[in-house]
Amino acid sequence: MSKILVAYATRAGSTAEVAEEIGATLRANGATVDVRAIKSVRDVNGYDAAILGSAIRMGSWLPEMVDFIKANQASLNAIPIALFTVHILNTGEDEASRAAQQAYLNPIRLLVKPTDDVFFSGKIALEPLSFVDRLMVKMVNPPVGDYRDWDKIRAWSSAVFQ
């Protein structure tokens, strides 16, 4: 059976919760899975596949995930990988939203060649955010609440490496 790494970068925890659900779904389908914050992952040695995910801040994947991908580019390109992005903006199915969703991954695609990628709507809860993050939220004025579609997350997770 496959051993899969699900690694994530998050700021307020929403992406971690998505990663945990991806891991739980993969386990339910028979895979051996490690779900870990990217800051605790050194490399992908010993894994048959990897799923990497990040929240979006200031229009980009979080720097710790990008740094990990740069440092492990050769190893990542030697196994199947999939990418997931979690964000509260550009969540529609219209052309402009899809273009913005894909643009988040353009710098990542220069480094690795994922077998699949997906965009999940995220969650914003003001309470756990720092003062600075709350100010940033107020400037951008995104919808506050939980917009994650758990059925979509489970469906993608079940099919990702099939």
HELIX and SHEET records of a PDB file:
HELIX    1   1 SER A   14  ALA A   28  1                                  15    
HELIX    2   2 ILE A   38  SER A   40  5                                   3    
HELIX    3   3 PRO A   63  ALA A   71  1                                   9    
HELIX    4   4 GLN A   73  LEU A   76  1                                   4    
HELIX    5   5 GLU A   95  ARG A  109  1                                  15    
HELIX    6   6 PHE A  131  VAL A  140  1                                  10    
HELIX    7   7 TRP A  150  ALA A  159  1                                  10    
SHEET    1   A 4 THR A  32  ALA A  37  0                                        
SHEET    2   A 4 LYS A   3  ALA A   9  1                                        
SHEET    3   A 4 ALA A  49  ARG A  57  1                                        
SHEET    4   A 4 SER A  60  TRP A  61 -1                                        
SHEET    1   B 5 THR A  32  ALA A  37  0                                        
SHEET    2   B 5 LYS A   3  ALA A   9  1                                        
SHEET    3   B 5 ALA A  49  ARG A  57  1                                        
SHEET    4   B 5 ILE A  81  HIS A  87  1                                        
SHEET    5   B 5 ASP A 116  SER A 121  1                                        
SHEET    1   C 2 LYS A 123  ILE A 124  0                                        
SHEET    2   C 2 GLY A 145  ASP A 146 -1                                        
END                                                                             
